[in-house]
Structures are given as structure tokens and as C-alpha cells.
Amino acid sequence: MRKGMMQIGSISFAPSMLERLPAMLGNIFLWLGLFAYASSLFFWLITLSRVGVGFAYLIQCSGCFVIITVISHFILGEDMPLMRIAGLLIICLGLFIVARTG
């Protein structure tokens, strides 16, 4: 979705937002993002049917934070300074510990 919105440009809640609607509806990256979002909801429901919400939410939030940060660096070219990498490694260690208690 971010890549699609980078192509479309900044929008605001103004009448000019409607002018960008055709570009938004025709942007493949926005559609792929919406598909990924819907797919994640499907997998979230499967997960909730198998494990407790406290455990599932912790894994989902932390895991998504790590995955999205890494993907945004490689695909979108976003900055990833050393302190952010250190933080991601700490999150991964926490995920490992939590997963072993699950």
C-alpha cells in the first residue's frame, strides 16, 4: 500500500481527494495491499481458533513489526540504522522466549 501511495502522492480530507480516487482505484499496489490485508485477516481467524488471543496478538504484533521493517528497507529503500537493527534483534529474542512458553 505504501508503494502505491508513494506513486499517487499525499492526500488529505479535502475536495481534491476525490480527484485522486481514480488513480487509487487503478493502482495495482493498493489492490495487492488490500488482498494481503484480507488474507492476513483470514489467517488471523485461523490462529485465534487454535491459540489464546494474548499469545497470538503478541506474536502477530511483534512479528509484523520485524517483517514490515525489514521488507520496507529492502523494497522501499527505507533507512534501517544500527539502533533499529538492535531493537529488531531484541524483539526477535523476545518472540523466541514467548514462543517457547506458548
Secondary structure, 3 states (H helix, E strand, C coil): CHHHHHHHCCCCCCCCHHHHHHHHHCCHHHHHHHHHHHHHHHHHHHHHCCCCHHHHHHHHHHHHHHHHHHHHHHHHCCCCCHHHHHHHHHHHHHHHHHHHHC
